[in-house]
Amino acid sequence: MAGQCVTKVELTVSCEHLLDKDIGSKSDPLCVLLMSSSDNKWYELGRTEKVQNCLSPKFAQKFMVDYYFEIVQKLKFGIYDIDNKTIDLTDDDFLGELECTLGQVVSSRKYTRPLVLKNKRPAGKGTITISAEEIKDNRVVNFEVEARKLDNKDLFGKSDPYLEFFKQTETGWQLAHRTEVVKNNLNPTWKAFRIPLQSLCGGDMDKPIKVECYDYDNDGSHDLIGMFETTMTRLQEASRVSPQLTDHKRSNYSDSITSSVVKAYTFLDYIMGGCQINFTVAVDFTGSNGDPRMPESLHYISPQGVNEYLSAIWSVGNVIQDYDSDKMFPAFGFGAQVPPSWQVRFPMSFPSISTRIEGVVEAYRMCLPQVKLYGPTNFSPIINHVASFANQALQQTTASQYYVLLIITDGVITDMDQTRSAIVNASRLPMSIIIVGVGGADFSAMEFLDGDDGRLKSMTGESATRDIVQFVPFRQFKNAPIQALAQSVLAELPQQLSSYFALMKLKPPHEPSAS
């Protein structure tokens, strides 16, 4: 699952006011970067150069790190005063270190923190600053294509043309894009589409591109109408290009192509450009969970202090919290009766905002003995509640706010029709929904809400604008490392966020490359 949102991030390190360990001169600092492995052991990723005689170094050597949104990637930056030529750092003076996550760095763009010694005391006035930049070619080509006087390949009716664009590789032509089929038309105009420049020509504007036009047949024996080769340079020399399609027999029909190369913002562009992810947790307190005091209850907290609800909150919340600047997470329960009003949807903490994910966990523990587990299992009120905030964000002129709702539940939804409508409505908003199913119930209804097999529709037949629901049953991860659940449920979130803002043509609040 970890491969779905990987990109290269370049980290640049500088320090200020380092400790001076040298007599008669200044320290000669070097930075070493360590990363924590899945079994919590530190291993070295790389080192910068040594900067001679300097207490405020700017290191030229950069660190290249694979970035995964859905994993908490722990980093440790160590600063040493190098006084010899050995590789071993244990015989060099230690000037301080910083432990953080890669998520904290990329969400800050410029991450400045005090250095600490091994005993966690301040390393004098020393500070470290880490700047992150995504390494990518994020240009895309916008195409508008039409064709005129295509050959008719059908005996009855007219051709049903579609186009295929190919990238040239060392081993031959590789398909980069296929358009939709335009039925029964010899003068088709295809819907506007975009192809990443990397996929089309590897970023090389002079690399050959091949375009083929076919007549679609249901039996798969599509007939070639014509083809041509070109380059992005040629396509851009004129705002509108009309290359001739050839099929080696005739060439009196042509395509008209309008193309433009534009920047496509990635998930990291939005995050590093100032977009905030607002995280809300909703916990199922319906009676079907069982009496929390009994070991068979899904809400029973074991002697080790855990249950499936707590594990889900920890796993997902630990990743999300690095991308929320105020670290204030609304936490709600539903399906219980709460004194004195006995309302069914309620804030788990009073006030209902919990600081960091530890606050959500504590709020859950505190409210558990005070509520009466009841019913029904209604999702639509909490979805509509978060959607009301996401709806306000529609007024934004930049991609500044995105909302994520985590619902943890034990079973069958009571208000399926209303939930479907709520999700369809929310699909037009800057919002994603994660559902984690705990216990051993039949979760087929949840899988229906996760639109991987086709677009979810409301009872009135209205389709979701995009797939915003990700469902996983917790039982699949019972024997897996705690981070595995987060990897699974968060793998689709970066694409959901970036595709939404691209659809709305919203840019990050500020350019990620800006200082």
C-alpha positions as CSV (number, residue, x, y, z in Angstrom):
1,M,0.0,0.0,0.0
2,A,2.9,2.4,0.7
3,G,3.7,3.0,-3.0
4,Q,0.6,5.0,-3.8
5,C,1.8,8.5,-2.8
6,V,5.6,8.4,-3.0
7,T,7.6,11.3,-4.3
8,K,11.2,12.6,-3.8
9,V,11.7,15.4,-1.3
10,E,14.9,17.4,-1.1
11,L,15.8,18.6,2.4
12,T,18.2,21.6,2.9
13,V,19.6,22.1,6.3
14,S,21.1,25.2,8.0
15,C,21.9,26.0,11.7
16,E,22.3,29.1,13.8
17,H,24.3,29.8,17.0
18,L,25.9,26.3,17.4
19,L,27.9,25.5,20.4
20,D,31.6,26.3,20.0
21,K,33.7,23.3,20.9
22,D,37.0,24.4,19.4
23,I,39.7,26.4,21.2
24,G,41.2,29.2,19.2
25,S,38.7,28.7,16.3
26,K,35.0,27.8,15.7
27,S,33.3,24.4,15.4
28,D,33.5,22.6,12.1
29,P,29.9,21.3,11.8
30,L,28.5,18.4,9.8
31,C,24.9,17.2,9.8
32,V,24.0,13.5,9.7
33,L,20.4,12.4,8.9
34,L,19.0,9.2,10.5
35,M,15.6,7.6,9.8
36,S,13.6,5.3,12.0
37,S,12.9,1.9,10.5
38,S,9.6,0.0,11.0
39,D,11.1,-1.8,14.0
40,N,12.1,1.6,15.5
41,K,15.8,1.3,14.9
42,W,17.7,4.3,13.5
43,Y,19.7,4.0,10.3
44,E,21.7,6.6,8.5
45,L,20.4,8.2,5.3
46,G,23.3,10.5,4.6
47,R,25.6,13.3,5.7
48,T,26.3,16.8,4.6
49,E,29.7,18.3,4.0
50,K,31.7,19.7,6.8
51,V,31.6,23.5,7.0
52,Q,34.9,24.8,8.3
53,N,35.0,27.2,11.2
54,C,31.4,28.2,11.3
55,L,28.7,28.4,14.0
56,S,25.8,29.3,11.6
57,P,26.4,26.9,8.7
58,K,24.3,26.6,5.6
59,F,25.0,23.1,4.2
60,A,25.2,22.7,0.5
61,Q,24.8,18.9,0.5
62,K,21.1,18.1,0.4
63,F,19.2,15.0,1.6
64,M,17.0,13.2,-0.9
65,V,14.2,11.3,0.9
66,D,11.3,9.2,-0.4
67,Y,8.1,10.7,1.0
68,Y,5.0,8.7,1.9
69,F,1.9,10.7,3.1
70,E,0.4,7.6,4.8
71,I,3.4,6.7,7.0
72,V,4.8,8.6,10.0
73,Q,8.4,8.9,8.9
74,K,10.6,9.7,11.9
75,L,13.8,11.7,11.2
76,K,16.7,12.6,13.5
77,F,19.2,15.4,12.4
78,G,22.5,15.2,14.4
79,I,25.1,18.0,14.3
80,Y,28.7,17.2,15.0
81,D,31.9,19.2,15.2
82,I,34.3,17.2,13.0
83,D,37.9,17.2,14.3
84,N,39.4,14.2,12.5
85,K,39.1,12.2,9.3
86,T,37.4,9.1,10.6
87,I,33.9,8.1,9.5
88,D,32.9,7.2,13.1
89,L,31.1,10.2,14.7
90,T,31.4,8.9,18.3
91,D,34.9,10.5,18.5
92,D,33.6,13.9,17.4
93,D,32.0,16.6,19.6
94,F,28.2,16.4,19.6
95,L,26.6,19.8,19.0
96,G,22.9,18.9,19.3
97,E,20.1,17.1,17.5
98,L,16.5,17.3,16.4
99,E,13.9,14.5,16.2
100,C,10.8,15.2,14.0
101,T,8.7,13.7,11.3
102,L,8.9,14.2,7.6
103,G,5.3,15.2,7.7
104,Q,6.1,18.1,10.1
105,V,8.8,19.3,7.8
106,V,6.8,19.3,4.5
107,S,3.8,20.9,6.1
108,S,5.9,23.7,7.4
109,R,8.1,24.2,4.3
110,K,10.7,25.9,6.6
111,Y,10.9,24.0,9.9
112,T,13.0,25.7,12.6
113,R,13.5,24.2,16.0
114,P,16.0,24.4,18.9
115,L,18.7,21.7,19.0
116,V,18.8,19.5,22.1
117,L,21.6,17.5,23.7
118,K,21.3,13.7,24.4
119,N,19.8,14.5,27.8
120,K,17.1,16.6,26.0
121,R,18.4,19.9,27.5
122,P,18.9,22.8,25.1
123,A,22.1,22.8,23.1
124,G,22.9,26.4,24.1
125,K,21.1,28.8,21.7
126,G,21.5,26.5,18.8
127,T,18.7,26.1,16.2
128,I,18.3,24.0,13.1
129,T,16.2,24.9,10.0
130,I,15.1,22.3,7.5
131,S,13.6,23.3,4.2
132,A,11.7,20.9,2.0
133,E,11.2,20.9,-1.7
134,E,9.5,18.3,-3.9
135,I,11.5,17.0,-6.8
136,K,9.3,16.6,-9.8
137,D,8.3,17.6,-13.2
138,N,4.7,18.6,-12.6
139,R,3.8,20.0,-16.0
140,V,0.8,18.7,-17.8
141,V,-0.4,19.2,-21.3
142,N,-4.0,20.3,-21.8
143,F,-5.4,19.0,-25.1
144,E,-8.4,20.0,-27.2
145,V,-8.7,17.7,-30.3
146,E,-11.1,17.5,-33.2
147,A,-11.0,15.6,-36.5
148,R,-12.5,16.3,-39.9
149,K,-13.6,14.0,-42.8
150,L,-12.5,10.7,-41.1
151,D,-12.7,7.6,-43.1
152,N,-15.9,5.6,-42.6
153,K,-15.0,2.0,-41.4
154,D,-18.5,0.9,-40.6
155,L,-20.8,-0.8,-43.1
156,F,-23.9,0.5,-41.3
157,G,-23.7,3.9,-39.7
158,K,-20.5,5.9,-39.3
159,S,-17.2,5.3,-37.6
160,D,-16.9,5.5,-33.8
161,P,-13.5,7.2,-33.4
162,Y,-11.2,7.4,-30.5
163,L,-7.5,8.5,-30.1
164,E,-4.5,6.9,-28.5
165,F,-1.4,8.9,-27.6
166,F,2.0,7.1,-27.3
167,K,5.3,7.9,-25.6
168,Q,8.5,6.7,-27.3
169,T,10.6,4.5,-25.0
170,E,13.8,2.4,-25.5
171,T,11.6,-0.7,-26.0
172,G,9.0,0.8,-28.3
173,W,5.8,2.9,-28.0
174,Q,4.1,3.1,-24.6
175,L,0.4,4.1,-24.3
176,A,0.1,7.4,-22.5
177,H,-3.6,8.3,-22.9
178,R,-6.8,7.0,-24.6
179,T,-9.7,9.3,-25.2
180,E,-13.4,8.5,-25.0
181,V,-15.2,7.0,-28.0
182,V,-17.3,9.5,-30.0
183,K,-20.2,7.5,-31.5
184,N,-21.3,7.6,-35.1
185,N,-19.3,10.7,-36.1
186,L,-16.8,11.4,-38.9
187,N,-16.1,14.9,-37.6
188,P,-15.6,14.3,-33.9
189,T,-14.7,16.7,-31.2
190,W,-13.3,14.9,-28.1
191,K,-13.7,16.2,-24.6
192,A,-10.8,18.3,-23.4
193,F,-8.2,16.2,-21.5
194,R,-4.8,16.5,-19.9
195,I,-1.7,14.2,-20.0
196,P,1.3,14.6,-17.6
197,L,4.3,15.8,-19.6
198,Q,6.4,13.0,-17.9
199,S,3.9,10.4,-19.2
200,L,3.8,11.8,-22.7
201,C,7.4,12.5,-23.5
202,G,9.5,12.1,-20.3
203,G,9.6,15.9,-20.1
204,D,11.6,16.1,-23.3
205,M,9.8,18.6,-25.6
206,D,11.5,17.2,-28.7
207,K,10.9,13.6,-28.1
208,P,8.5,12.0,-30.7
209,I,4.9,11.5,-29.8
210,K,2.6,9.2,-31.8
211,V,-1.1,9.6,-32.1
212,E,-3.4,6.9,-33.6
213,C,-7.1,7.2,-34.4
214,Y,-9.2,4.1,-34.3
215,D,-12.8,3.1,-35.1
216,Y,-14.2,1.4,-32.0
217,D,-15.7,-2.1,-32.4
218,N,-17.5,-4.0,-29.6
219,D,-15.7,-7.2,-30.4
220,G,-12.3,-5.5,-29.8
221,S,-11.2,-5.6,-33.5
222,H,-10.8,-1.8,-33.7
223,D,-9.9,-0.5,-37.2
224,L,-7.0,1.9,-37.6
225,I,-8.3,5.1,-39.3
226,G,-5.0,6.9,-39.3
227,M,-1.9,8.1,-37.4
228,F,0.8,10.7,-37.2
229,E,3.9,11.6,-35.3
230,T,4.8,14.9,-33.8
231,T,6.7,16.5,-30.8
232,M,5.5,18.9,-28.1
233,T,7.8,21.6,-29.6
234,R,5.9,21.4,-32.9
235,L,2.5,21.3,-31.1
236,Q,3.4,24.5,-29.2
237,E,4.8,26.4,-32.2
238,A,1.3,27.2,-33.3
239,S,-1.7,27.6,-30.9
240,R,-3.7,25.3,-33.2
241,V,-2.0,22.5,-35.2
242,S,-3.7,20.4,-37.9
243,P,-1.5,17.3,-38.6
244,Q,-2.5,14.9,-41.3
245,L,-3.6,11.4,-40.3
246,T,-2.3,8.7,-42.6
247,D,-3.2,5.1,-43.0
248,H,-0.6,4.4,-45.8
249,K,-3.5,4.6,-48.3
250,R,-4.9,8.1,-48.1
251,S,-4.2,11.3,-46.1
252,N,-7.0,13.7,-46.8
253,Y,-8.4,13.8,-43.3
254,S,-6.9,15.7,-40.4
255,D,-6.9,16.3,-36.7
256,S,-7.0,19.8,-35.2
257,I,-5.1,19.9,-32.0
258,T,-4.9,22.7,-29.4
259,S,-2.4,22.1,-26.6
260,S,-0.9,24.0,-23.8
261,V,1.6,23.0,-21.2
262,V,0.7,24.1,-17.7
263,K,1.8,23.3,-14.1
264,A,-0.3,20.7,-12.3
265,Y,-0.1,21.1,-8.5
266,T,0.7,17.9,-6.5
267,F,-0.5,17.0,-3.0
268,L,2.8,18.3,-1.6
269,D,2.5,21.6,-3.5
270,Y,-0.8,22.2,-1.7
271,I,0.5,21.1,1.7
272,M,3.8,23.1,1.4
273,G,1.8,26.0,-0.1
274,G,-0.2,26.4,3.1
275,C,-3.3,24.1,2.7
276,Q,-4.6,22.8,6.1
277,I,-6.2,19.4,6.6
278,N,-8.9,19.6,9.2
279,F,-9.5,16.3,11.0
280,T,-12.7,15.2,12.8
281,V,-13.2,11.9,14.6
282,A,-16.7,10.3,15.1
283,V,-17.0,7.2,17.3
284,D,-19.9,4.7,17.3
285,F,-21.5,4.3,20.8
286,T,-24.5,2.2,19.8
287,G,-25.7,-0.7,22.0
288,S,-24.5,-3.3,19.6
289,N,-20.9,-2.7,20.8
290,G,-21.8,-4.3,24.1
291,D,-21.4,-3.2,27.7
292,P,-18.0,-1.4,27.9
293,R,-17.4,-3.0,31.3
294,M,-17.4,-6.5,29.8
295,P,-14.3,-8.0,28.1
296,E,-16.4,-9.1,25.0
297,S,-17.4,-5.4,24.3
298,L,-15.7,-3.6,21.5
299,H,-15.4,-0.6,23.8
300,Y,-13.8,-2.7,26.6
301,I,-10.4,-1.2,27.3
302,S,-7.9,-4.0,27.9
303,P,-5.4,-4.1,30.8
304,Q,-2.9,-2.9,28.3
305,G,-5.1,0.2,27.8
306,V,-6.2,-0.5,24.2
307,N,-9.2,-1.6,22.1
308,E,-9.9,-1.4,18.4
309,Y,-11.5,2.1,18.6
310,L,-8.4,3.5,20.3
311,S,-6.0,1.7,17.9
312,A,-7.8,3.2,14.9
313,I,-7.8,6.7,16.4
314,W,-4.0,6.4,17.2
315,S,-3.0,5.0,13.9
316,V,-4.9,7.4,11.6
317,G,-4.6,10.5,13.9
318,N,-0.8,10.2,14.3
319,V,-0.4,10.7,10.6
320,I,-3.0,13.4,10.1
321,Q,-2.0,15.6,13.0
322,D,1.2,16.7,11.3
323,Y,-0.8,18.5,8.6
324,D,-3.2,20.4,10.9
325,S,-1.5,23.6,12.1
326,D,-3.8,24.3,15.1
327,K,-3.7,20.6,16.2
328,M,-7.3,21.0,17.4
329,F,-9.5,18.0,16.6
330,P,-13.3,17.9,17.0
331,A,-14.3,14.5,18.4
332,F,-17.9,13.3,18.4
333,G,-19.8,10.2,19.5
334,F,-23.0,9.0,18.0
335,G,-25.6,6.4,19.0
336,A,-25.4,6.9,22.8
337,Q,-27.6,8.7,25.2
338,V,-25.8,11.5,27.1
339,P,-27.1,13.0,30.4
340,P,-28.8,15.4,31.0
341,S,-30.4,15.9,27.6
342,W,-29.9,12.3,26.3
343,Q,-29.1,13.6,22.8
344,V,-27.8,10.9,20.4
345,R,-24.9,12.8,18.7
346,F,-22.7,14.5,21.2
347,P,-19.2,16.0,21.5
348,M,-16.9,13.5,23.3
349,S,-15.1,16.3,25.2
350,F,-16.3,19.5,26.7
351,P,-15.5,21.7,24.9
352,S,-15.6,19.4,21.9
353,I,-12.2,20.4,20.6
354,S,-9.3,18.1,21.7
355,T,-5.7,19.2,21.5
356,R,-3.5,16.8,19.4
357,I,-4.5,13.1,19.1
358,E,-3.7,12.4,22.7
359,G,-6.5,14.7,23.6
360,V,-9.0,12.7,21.5
361,V,-7.9,9.5,23.1
362,E,-8.3,11.0,26.6
363,A,-11.7,12.4,25.7
364,Y,-12.8,8.9,24.5
365,R,-11.6,7.3,27.8
366,M,-13.3,10.0,29.9
367,C,-16.7,9.9,28.2
368,L,-17.0,6.1,28.0
369,P,-18.3,5.6,31.6
370,Q,-20.6,8.6,31.4
371,V,-22.8,7.6,28.4
372,K,-25.5,5.0,27.9
373,L,-24.9,3.0,24.7
374,Y,-28.0,3.1,22.6
375,G,-28.8,3.6,18.9
376,P,-29.4,4.0,16.0
377,T,-26.3,3.9,13.8
378,N,-26.9,7.1,11.8
379,F,-24.0,8.4,9.8
380,S,-25.7,11.3,7.9
381,P,-25.9,13.8,10.8
382,I,-22.1,13.7,11.4
383,I,-21.3,13.7,7.7
384,N,-23.6,16.7,7.2
385,H,-22.1,18.4,10.3
386,V,-18.5,18.3,8.9
387,A,-19.9,19.1,5.4
388,S,-21.3,22.3,6.7
389,F,-17.8,23.5,7.5
390,A,-16.5,22.2,4.1
391,N,-19.3,24.1,2.5
392,Q,-18.1,27.3,4.0
393,A,-14.7,26.6,2.5
394,L,-16.2,26.8,-0.9
395,Q,-15.9,30.6,-0.6
396,Q,-12.1,30.2,-0.6
397,T,-10.2,31.6,-3.5
398,T,-7.2,29.4,-2.9
399,A,-6.8,25.7,-1.8
400,S,-6.5,26.6,1.9
401,Q,-8.8,24.2,3.7
402,Y,-9.6,20.5,3.3
403,Y,-11.7,18.3,5.7
404,V,-11.2,14.7,6.7
405,L,-13.9,12.8,8.7
406,L,-12.9,9.5,10.4
407,I,-15.9,7.4,11.4
408,I,-15.2,4.3,13.5
409,T,-18.2,2.0,13.7
410,D,-19.1,-1.6,14.6
411,G,-21.8,-2.3,12.1
412,V,-24.8,-1.8,9.8
413,I,-25.9,1.7,9.0
414,T,-29.5,2.5,10.0
415,D,-29.9,5.6,7.7
416,M,-28.3,4.2,4.5
417,D,-30.5,6.4,2.1
418,Q,-29.7,9.6,4.0
419,T,-26.0,8.6,4.2
420,R,-25.8,8.0,0.5
421,S,-27.3,11.5,-0.1
422,A,-25.0,13.1,2.4
423,I,-21.9,11.5,0.7
424,V,-23.1,12.5,-2.8
425,N,-23.5,16.1,-1.5
426,A,-20.2,16.1,0.2
427,S,-18.4,14.8,-2.9
428,R,-18.7,18.4,-4.3
429,L,-16.9,19.8,-1.2
430,P,-13.2,19.8,-0.1
431,M,-13.8,16.7,2.0
432,S,-12.9,13.0,2.4
433,I,-14.5,10.3,4.6
434,I,-12.6,7.4,6.1
435,I,-14.7,4.6,7.7
436,V,-13.0,2.0,9.9
437,G,-15.2,-1.0,10.7
438,V,-14.4,-2.7,14.1
439,G,-15.6,-6.1,15.2
440,G,-16.8,-9.0,13.2
441,A,-20.0,-7.6,11.6
442,D,-21.0,-7.9,7.9
443,F,-19.6,-4.7,6.3
444,S,-20.9,-5.2,2.8
445,A,-22.9,-1.9,3.1
446,M,-19.7,0.0,3.9
447,E,-18.0,-1.4,0.9
448,F,-20.9,-0.2,-1.2
449,L,-20.3,3.4,0.1
450,D,-16.6,3.1,-1.0
451,G,-17.1,3.8,-4.7
452,D,-14.1,1.8,-6.0
453,D,-16.5,-0.3,-8.1
454,G,-18.3,2.7,-9.6
455,R,-19.7,6.0,-8.6
456,L,-22.0,6.1,-5.6
457,K,-25.5,7.3,-6.3
458,S,-28.1,8.9,-4.1
459,M,-31.7,7.5,-4.0
460,T,-32.7,10.1,-6.5
461,G,-30.1,8.8,-9.0
462,E,-27.6,11.7,-8.5
463,S,-24.0,10.5,-8.9
464,A,-21.2,11.5,-6.6
465,T,-18.8,14.0,-8.3
466,R,-15.8,11.9,-7.1
467,D,-15.0,9.0,-4.9
468,I,-14.4,10.4,-1.4
469,V,-15.0,7.4,0.9
470,Q,-12.4,4.9,1.9
471,F,-13.5,1.9,4.0
472,V,-11.4,-0.8,5.7
473,P,-12.3,-3.4,8.2
474,F,-10.0,-3.3,11.3
475,R,-9.9,-7.1,11.5
476,Q,-7.6,-7.1,8.4
477,F,-5.0,-5.3,10.5
478,K,-5.3,-7.1,13.9
479,N,-1.9,-8.8,13.6
480,A,-0.2,-6.0,11.5
481,P,2.0,-3.2,12.7
482,I,0.0,-0.2,14.1
483,Q,1.0,2.0,11.1
484,A,-0.4,-0.5,8.6
485,L,-4.0,0.7,9.1
486,A,-3.1,4.3,8.4
487,Q,-1.2,3.3,5.3
488,S,-4.3,1.6,4.0
489,V,-6.9,4.2,4.8
490,L,-4.9,7.2,3.9
491,A,-3.3,5.9,0.7
492,E,-6.1,7.6,-1.5
493,L,-6.3,10.9,0.4
494,P,-3.5,12.8,-1.4
495,Q,-5.1,12.1,-4.8
496,Q,-8.5,13.0,-3.5
497,L,-7.3,16.3,-2.2
498,S,-5.2,17.3,-5.2
499,S,-7.8,16.2,-7.8
500,Y,-10.5,18.2,-6.0
501,F,-8.5,21.4,-6.0
502,A,-7.5,20.8,-9.7
503,L,-11.2,20.3,-10.5
504,M,-12.0,23.6,-8.8
505,K,-9.0,25.3,-10.5
506,L,-7.7,26.4,-7.0
507,K,-4.0,27.1,-6.5
508,P,-2.2,26.8,-3.1
509,P,-2.4,29.8,-0.9
510,H,1.2,30.6,-1.9
511,E,3.7,29.1,-4.3
512,P,5.5,26.2,-2.6
513,S,8.9,27.3,-3.9
514,A,8.4,30.7,-2.2
515,S,10.5,31.3,0.9
